[in-house]
Amino acid sequence: MAADRTAPARDSEQAIAAALQRYRVMATVVGVLLVLLFVVAVPLKYWAEMPTPVTILGTAHGWLYALFFLSAVDLALRAKWTLTGTILTVVAGTVPFLSFLAEHSVTSKMRAGERV
């Protein structure tokens, strides 16, 4: 007899914790790529005439930002965030270093049981 396996409810603590973990990973990855893009690749493009790093990091950031966006929206829907909190969190992935601050703020609020 097969064991009954059911997925946790969409807004259960377990589902929210998993969504938070996905969001944290994507925020870190997108943040690191964006910092590398602006701190390393853009200066190389304009000062050393090497456009390849901008192309590679820019493309990687763009595709991974899409995954970051989806993970942030998924977490926002599961945890019932405010519209303002959701928008600010999603926009934070487009500003260098801001995704790290937003991730820290979101994680702190979520662990404290507060809405973002």
N, C-alpha and C positions, 0 to 999 in steps of 0.2 A: 504494500500500500504506500503510495507516494505521500510524503509529508505536505501538508497544506502550506503553500508559500504565498503570502500576499504582500504586496508592496505597502510600505507605510503610507499613511494618509498624507496628502499633499502639504498640509500645514502642521504636521506632527513635528515634535522636537527633533526627531532623527532626520527627517527630510530637510528641515531648516538647517541643521548642523552640517549636513552634506552639501547643501547649496552654499552655505557660508564658506566652507572649505574650498569649493570650486571657485567661488568669487575671489577668495584670498590668493589662490594660486594665479589666477588670470590677472589680477591687479598687479601682482609682483612682476610677472612676466612682461606685461604691457608697460609697466613703469620702467623696468630695466631697459627694454628695447627703445623706449622713447628717450631716455637719458642718453643712451649710447648714440642714438641718432643725432641728437642736438649737440652733445659734448664731443663726440669723436667724428662721426660721419660728415656732418655739415662743415666743420672746419677743414677736414681733409678735402672736401669738394672744392671749397673756395680758396684755400691757401696752398694746397698741393695739387690742385687740378685732378683729383681722383674721385670721379662721380660714382664709381661702383658701390662703395659702402652705403651711400645714400639710397641707391636703388635697392640693394639687398635688405638693409634694415628698415627702410620705408615700406617696402612691400610686406615684410614679415610683421611689422607693427600694424599695418592696415588689416591684414587677415586675422591676426590674433586679437586686435581690438574688436572685431566682429564677435569673436568668442567671449571676450570680456563683457561686451554689451549684453549678449545673451545670458551670461552667468549672473550679471548684476540685475537684469530684469527678472530672471527666474527667482533670485533671492528676494527681490522686492515684492513680487507677487506672493511668494510663500509666507513671508514675514509681515505682509500687509503694511509696507512702507507708505509714507506720504508721497504724493506726486513730486513735490519739491525735493525731498530727499533722494528720490530715484533719479531725477534729472541731474541734480548736482553730483551725485555719485558717478553717473554715466559720463558726464562732461569731464570729470576729474581725470579720466583716462586719456585725455587729449592735451593735458598740460604737464610739462616735465616736472617731476618731483611731487606733483599734487596727488597722483594716484597712491603714493605711499601714505600721505597724510589722510586721505579719504579712507583707505583700507584700514588704517589704525583706528580712525574714528568710528567706522562702521562696525568693526570687530568689537570695540569697547562697548558701544551701545547695544549691540546684539547680545553680548554676554551678560550685560546688565538687565536685559529684558526690556529695553526701551525701543520705541519705534524710531526709524531713521527718517 
